Amino acid sequence: MSSTFAELGVPANICAALERRGIVDAFEIQAATVADALAGRDVCGRAPTGSGKTLAFGIPLVATVERAGKRHPKALILSPTRELADQITTELRSFAGDVRVAAVYGGVGYGPQLNALNKGVDILVACPGRLEDLIDRGSVSLSHVEQVVLDEADRMADMGFMPAVKRILDQTNSKRQTVLFSATLDGDIAKLSRQYQTNPVRHEVGETTPDITSASHIFWRAEGPERIELTAKAVEAVWPAIIFCRTRHGADRLAKQLSRYGITAGAIHGGRSQGQRTRALAAFAKNEVEALVATDVAARGIHVDGVALVVHYDPPADHKDYVHRSGRTARAGEGGVVVSMVQRDQVKDLTKFQRQIKLNEPFIEPDVDAMRALSPGPADKPRPKPKPAPAGGSDRNGGGDSRPKGSRPPRRKKPAQAGSRRGGGNSGGGNSGGGNARKRGASAGSSNSSGRSSSSSSTTSSRGDQQAKADNRKARRAHLQPK
């Protein structure tokens, strides 16, 4: 039987704020950890993504944090990604009342973050890079921090943040409370716990990796360019969808290419500004776009409910990335479809990945109708209207041009320059155009060893144009004669 937050000892004002959002009963990880965290004990928790960890550590922080002074926060939450930092901040503010919660991360200007720190922040949510930058600038001090939460600690280790995390922890109060949440508790995370926690209470909930067994996994044989059209057809059949690409450039390019097939898509990766990433994520969460094209930055740390389809446009680096990418769908008991675009030279690697995660799926020819039958799209939701493709400016990668494939762009006519010094005073005079061309040909011959000259000025007389070309040829031949 589940426990209510009131039964766990959560203050009445926080319970009331949660109840207004329809949140009364605690999830398993919350029921296991909230009471210990409220009591001030160090907690080491393992739970999969989407299990409710934010409330598990957020409620005790909001309930017990002290008032902070200028540039000296009292509690610190470290997050691996900007998106997760934003989501944590938004979640905590929904029930924080007078407790001041602010986030600092890179990719945005310093101004608003500095203003918040100068006014005083009780709970600071931070990404390690920007936090160390602010510390070096003297804009924030961690000497008064008495409560620390490390969220998605395994992800921070994977991203190479562990040295920075240790430097940050060394600057906090040595008698602090340290709460650690991670999808795994071995390796670097076990070492971190031994070094920075004091007699932690350990709670483990759920599987060690996201449960992807409830999703339908399909491996389509698809070579290079055909993957674009197949991806568009897949999203048209089942959406909302997250599509994973290997590179930032590839994600941007695919988002543009999908728009040519009428698919509304946003791109999200580390090369985009925080504003762009936030807008793309918000549009996807509100079903304003059908697909989110992402690099692996979105595999963990971004929580979006209701994803019906995951497409591995480019193969994952290893079986762990396959699991975390695929875990974006079929969450909380819902179904979903995972499609991998497999080129001939990738079959061996993906066969190995299947063995490692205990899948046994054939590599088959694409069949969109069969895929649609496995997970029908959201019939009750209107599809977003595709934005018209921008006119002009062809893009060799397929974006930025609304002309049909293979069509030639219209020729642009040069405006006539009647009356100008280059065109001569008489727009209809063939002799005027020819004389001018001779002058340009001689001038070009004296200054350019290849004997090239500028084209003759615009004229309305075809006879004058022909004469000018003939005179130009004569001038070039004369220049090339040995002296």
C-alpha positions in Angstrom: 0.0 0.0 0.0 1.4 3.4 -1.0 2.1 6.1 1.6 0.8 9.7 1.4 3.3 12.5 1.7 1.5 13.6 4.9 2.2 10.2 6.4 5.9 10.6 5.5 6.1 13.7 7.6 6.0 16.3 4.8 4.9 19.7 6.1 1.3 20.6 5.5 2.0 23.6 3.2 4.0 21.4 0.8 1.3 18.7 0.9 -1.3 21.3 0.1 0.7 22.6 -2.9 1.2 19.1 -4.2 -2.4 18.2 -3.7 -3.4 21.2 -5.8 -1.6 19.4 -8.6 -3.3 16.1 -7.9 -0.2 14.6 -6.2 -1.1 12.8 -2.9 0.5 9.4 -2.8 4.2 8.9 -3.0 6.0 6.9 -5.6 8.2 4.0 -4.4 11.5 5.9 -4.4 9.8 8.8 -2.7 8.3 6.6 0.0 11.7 5.0 0.6 13.8 8.1 0.8 11.8 11.2 1.9 11.7 10.4 5.6 15.4 9.7 5.8 16.2 12.9 3.9 13.9 14.9 6.1 15.8 13.6 9.1 19.0 14.9 7.8 20.6 11.6 6.9 22.8 11.0 3.9 20.9 9.0 1.2 22.3 6.9 -1.6 19.4 6.1 -4.0 19.2 4.1 -7.2 16.1 4.5 -9.3 15.5 4.5 -13.1 14.7 7.7 -15.0 11.1 8.8 -14.6 10.6 7.2 -11.2 10.0 10.5 -9.3 13.5 11.2 -8.0 13.0 15.0 -8.2 10.3 15.1 -5.6 12.2 12.5 -3.5 15.1 15.0 -3.0 13.2 18.2 -3.7 10.6 17.9 -0.9 13.1 17.5 1.9 15.2 20.3 0.6 12.3 22.8 0.4 11.1 21.6 3.8 14.4 22.0 5.7 16.6 24.6 3.9 17.6 27.7 5.8 17.4 31.3 4.5 20.5 32.2 2.4 22.5 35.4 2.2 23.7 37.2 -0.8 25.8 35.0 -3.1 25.9 32.2 -0.4 23.3 29.5 -1.2 22.4 27.1 1.6 21.5 24.1 -0.6 23.0 22.9 -3.9 21.6 20.5 -6.6 24.1 19.4 -9.2 22.7 18.3 -12.6 24.4 17.0 -15.7 22.4 18.9 -18.3 20.8 22.3 -18.7 17.4 20.8 -19.5 17.4 18.7 -16.4 18.4 21.7 -14.3 15.5 23.7 -15.8 13.1 20.9 -15.1 14.2 20.5 -11.5 13.9 24.3 -10.9 10.4 24.4 -12.4 9.3 21.3 -10.3 10.7 22.7 -7.0 9.2 26.2 -7.6 5.7 24.6 -7.9 5.6 23.9 -4.2 8.5 26.0 -2.8 6.4 28.9 -1.5 8.9 31.5 -0.1 11.9 29.3 -0.7 14.0 30.9 -3.4 15.1 28.4 -6.1 17.3 29.4 -9.1 19.4 27.6 -11.8 22.8 28.4 -13.3 24.1 26.7 -16.4 25.9 27.6 -19.6 24.6 28.6 -23.0 22.8 31.7 -21.7 23.9 35.1 -20.5 25.2 35.8 -17.0 22.9 38.7 -16.2 19.8 37.0 -14.8 21.9 34.4 -12.9 24.1 37.1 -11.3 21.0 39.1 -10.4 19.4 36.1 -8.7 22.6 35.3 -6.7 22.9 38.9 -5.6 19.4 38.8 -4.2 20.0 35.5 -2.5 19.2 32.0 -3.5 18.2 29.3 -0.9 18.4 26.3 -3.3 20.8 26.6 -6.2 20.4 24.2 -9.1 23.6 24.1 -11.2 25.5 22.4 -14.0 29.2 21.9 -12.9 30.8 24.0 -15.7 28.9 27.2 -15.2 29.0 26.9 -11.4 32.8 26.6 -11.4 32.9 29.6 -13.7 30.8 31.7 -11.3 33.0 30.6 -8.4 36.1 31.7 -10.3 34.5 35.1 -10.9 33.7 35.5 -7.2 30.0 35.6 -8.0 29.1 32.8 -5.7 30.5 31.0 -2.7 29.7 27.4 -1.5 31.1 27.8 2.0 27.6 28.0 3.5 26.1 25.1 1.6 24.8 22.5 4.1 22.8 20.3 1.8 23.9 18.8 -1.5 22.1 16.7 -4.0 23.8 14.9 -6.9 21.1 14.0 -9.4 21.9 11.6 -12.3 25.3 11.1 -10.8 26.1 8.3 -13.3 25.3 10.6 -16.2 27.7 13.2 -14.8 30.4 10.5 -14.6 29.7 9.5 -18.2 30.1 13.1 -19.3 33.4 13.5 -17.6 32.1 15.9 -14.8 33.4 13.8 -11.9 36.6 15.9 -11.3 34.5 19.1 -11.3 31.9 17.5 -9.0 34.6 16.6 -6.5 36.2 20.1 -6.6 32.7 21.6 -6.0 32.0 19.2 -3.0 35.3 20.1 -1.5 34.2 23.8 -1.3 31.0 23.1 0.7 30.5 22.7 4.4 32.3 19.6 5.6 29.3 18.7 7.8 26.8 18.9 5.0 24.0 16.4 4.2 24.8 14.7 0.9 22.0 13.0 -1.1 23.0 11.0 -4.2 20.7 9.6 -6.9 21.9 7.5 -9.8 20.7 4.8 -12.2 23.7 2.7 -11.0 25.6 2.6 -7.8 28.8 0.8 -8.8 32.2 2.0 -10.2 32.8 5.7 -9.9 29.5 6.3 -8.1 30.5 3.8 -5.3 33.8 5.6 -4.9 32.1 9.0 -4.8 29.7 7.8 -2.1 32.5 6.3 0.0 34.5 9.6 -0.2 31.8 12.2 0.3 28.9 10.5 2.2 28.7 9.6 5.9 26.9 6.4 6.8 24.4 6.8 3.9 21.1 5.0 3.9 20.9 3.0 0.7 17.6 2.6 -1.2 17.3 0.8 -4.5 14.1 0.8 -6.6 13.3 -0.7 -10.0 15.6 -2.1 -12.6 19.2 -1.0 -13.0 18.5 0.1 -16.6 15.4 1.5 -18.2 12.8 -1.2 -19.0 12.5 -1.3 -22.7 10.8 -4.6 -23.0 7.3 -3.1 -23.3 8.3 -1.4 -26.5 8.2 -3.0 -29.9 11.7 -3.0 -31.5 12.1 -3.0 -35.3 15.3 -3.1 -37.3 14.9 -1.8 -40.8 17.4 -2.3 -43.5 17.9 1.1 -45.0 20.8 2.7 -46.9 22.0 6.4 -46.8 19.6 8.8 -48.4 16.5 6.5 -48.2 16.6 6.8 -44.4 15.2 10.4 -44.7 12.0 9.4 -46.4 11.6 6.3 -44.3 12.0 8.4 -41.1 9.4 10.9 -42.4 6.9 8.1 -43.1 7.5 6.5 -39.7 6.8 9.8 -37.9 3.7 10.4 -40.1 2.4 7.0 -38.9 3.4 7.2 -35.2 4.1 10.4 -33.3 5.3 12.2 -31.1 8.8 10.9 -32.0 12.3 11.4 -30.8 14.9 10.8 -33.6 18.5 10.3 -32.6 21.4 11.4 -34.8 25.2 11.0 -34.1 26.2 14.7 -34.7 24.9 18.2 -34.1 25.1 19.0 -37.8 23.3 15.8 -38.7 20.5 16.7 -36.3 20.0 20.2 -37.8 20.2 18.8 -41.3 17.6 16.1 -40.7 15.2 18.5 -39.1 15.3 20.6 -42.2 15.0 17.6 -44.5 12.0 16.3 -42.7 10.2 19.6 -43.2 10.3 18.9 -47.0 8.1 15.9 -46.3 5.7 17.9 -44.3 7.0 16.8 -40.9 7.2 19.4 -38.2 10.5 18.9 -36.3 12.7 20.7 -33.8 16.4 20.1 -33.2 18.1 19.9 -29.8 21.7 19.4 -29.1 24.7 20.9 -27.2 25.5 23.3 -30.0 22.2 25.2 -29.7 21.7 28.0 -27.3 19.7 27.3 -24.1 16.8 29.4 -25.5 16.7 27.4 -28.7 16.8 24.1 -26.7 14.1 25.2 -24.3 11.8 26.4 -27.1 12.3 23.1 -29.0 11.6 21.0 -25.9 8.5 23.1 -24.9 7.1 22.8 -28.5 7.6 19.1 -28.4 6.0 18.6 -25.0 3.0 20.7 -26.1 2.6 18.6 -29.4 3.4 21.7 -31.5 5.9 19.6 -33.4 5.7 16.0 -34.3 9.4 15.1 -33.8 12.4 16.1 -31.8 15.7 15.4 -33.6 18.4 15.1 -31.0 21.9 14.0 -30.2 22.5 11.7 -27.2 22.3 14.8 -24.9 18.6 14.0 -24.9 18.9 10.3 -24.0 19.1 10.9 -20.3 18.3 14.0 -18.3 15.3 15.0 -20.5 11.9 13.7 -19.3 9.0 14.0 -21.8 6.0 11.9 -21.3 3.9 10.3 -24.1 6.7 9.6 -26.7 5.2 7.0 -29.0 8.2 6.5 -31.3 12.0 6.5 -31.0 14.1 6.4 -34.2 17.7 5.5 -34.2 18.6 7.4 -37.4 22.2 6.9 -36.7 23.2 3.8 -34.6 24.1 4.3 -30.9 27.7 4.1 -29.8 27.0 1.0 -27.7 24.3 -1.1 -26.2 23.9 1.1 -23.2 23.2 4.1 -25.4 20.6 2.0 -27.3 18.9 1.3 -24.0 18.9 4.9 -22.8 17.7 6.2 -26.2 15.0 3.6 -26.4 13.9 4.3 -22.9 12.3 7.6 -24.0 9.2 5.6 -25.1 7.1 2.9 -23.5 7.3 4.6 -20.1 5.0 4.1 -17.1 3.5 1.0 -18.5 2.6 2.6 -21.9 3.5 1.0 -25.3 5.8 2.4 -27.9 7.9 1.6 -31.0 11.6 1.8 -31.5 12.9 1.8 -35.1 16.5 1.4 -36.0 17.7 2.4 -39.5 20.4 -0.2 -40.3 22.9 0.1 -43.1 24.8 -2.9 -44.4 28.0 -2.2 -42.5 26.1 -1.7 -39.2 24.4 -5.1 -39.0 27.3 -6.8 -37.2 27.4 -4.1 -34.4 23.7 -4.0 -33.9 23.5 -7.8 -33.8 26.0 -7.6 -30.9 24.0 -4.9 -29.2 20.9 -7.2 -29.4 22.7 -10.0 -27.7 23.9 -7.7 -24.9 20.4 -6.5 -24.1 18.7 -9.9 -24.8 16.8 -8.8 -27.9 16.4 -11.2 -30.9 14.9 -9.2 -33.7 15.4 -9.8 -37.4 16.7 -7.2 -39.8 13.8 -6.6 -42.2 12.7 -4.5 -45.1 10.8 -1.4 -44.1 7.1 -1.8 -43.6 5.3 1.3 -42.3 1.9 -0.3 -42.2 3.2 -3.1 -39.9 4.8 -0.5 -37.7 1.6 1.6 -37.5 -0.3 -1.5 -36.3 2.1 -1.9 -33.4 1.5 1.5 -32.0 -1.1 3.8 -33.5 -0.4 7.5 -33.3 -2.4 9.9 -31.1 -5.6 9.9 -33.0 -7.2 12.3 -30.6 -4.6 15.0 -31.1 -4.5 17.3 -34.1 -1.3 17.2 -36.1 0.8 20.3 -36.0 0.7 22.3 -39.3 4.0 22.2 -41.2 5.7 25.5 -41.7 6.2 26.5 -45.3 9.7 25.9 -46.6 11.7 29.1 -47.1 11.9 30.1 -50.7 15.2 30.5 -52.5 18.7 29.6 -51.4 19.3 26.0 -52.3 20.8 23.7 -49.7 22.9 20.8 -50.9 21.8 18.9 -47.8 18.1 19.2 -48.7 17.1 22.2 -46.5 16.1 25.7 -47.3 14.7 25.3 -50.9 11.1 24.7 -51.7 11.7 23.8 -55.4 11.0 20.2 -56.4 14.1 18.0 -56.5 15.9 18.2 -59.9 14.3 21.5 -61.0 16.6 24.3 -62.0 16.5 27.7 -60.3 15.1 30.6 -62.4 17.7 32.7 -64.2 18.1 36.2 -62.9 18.3 39.0 -65.5 20.9 41.7 -65.0 19.3 45.1 -64.9 20.1 47.3 -67.8 22.6 50.1 -66.9 21.5 52.6 -69.5 23.2 55.9 -69.3 26.0 54.6 -67.1 29.7 55.0 -67.9 30.1 51.2 -68.4 27.0 50.8 -70.7 27.5 53.9 -72.8 25.1 56.7 -73.3 23.0 55.0 -75.9 21.1 51.9 -74.8 20.3 50.9 -78.4 23.6 51.6 -80.1 25.5 48.5 -81.1 28.7 50.5 -81.9 28.6 52.1 -78.5 28.4 48.6 -76.8 31.2 47.3 -79.1 33.5 50.2 -78.5 33.1 49.9 -74.8 33.8 46.1 -75.0 37.0 46.8 -76.9 38.2 49.1 -74.2 37.4 46.5 -71.5 39.1 43.7 -73.4 42.3 45.7 -73.8 42.3 46.8 -70.2 41.7 43.2 -69.0 44.5 42.0 -71.3 47.0 44.3 -69.8 46.2 43.4 -66.2 45.3 39.7 -66.4 47.8 37.1 -67.8 44.9 34.7 -68.7 43.4 37.4 -71.0 40.0 37.2 -69.4 37.8 40.3 -69.5 34.5 41.3 -68.0 31.3 40.6 -70.0 30.0 43.4 -72.1 27.4 45.8 -70.6 23.7 45.3 -71.1 22.3 46.4 -74.4 19.0 45.9 -76.2 20.6 45.2 -79.5 21.5 41.6 -80.2 23.7 42.7 -83.1 25.6 45.0 -80.8 26.1 42.1 -78.4 27.6 39.9 -81.1 29.9 42.6 -82.3 31.1 43.2 -78.7 31.9 39.5 -78.3 33.8 39.4 -81.5 35.9 42.4 -80.5 36.6 40.8 -77.2 37.9 37.7 -78.8 40.2 39.7 -81.1 41.6 41.7 -78.1 42.4 38.5 -76.2 44.1 36.9 -79.2 46.2 40.0 -79.8 47.2 40.0 -76.1 48.3 36.3 -76.3 50.5 36.9 -79.4 54.3 36.7 -78.6 55.9 40.1 -78.6 
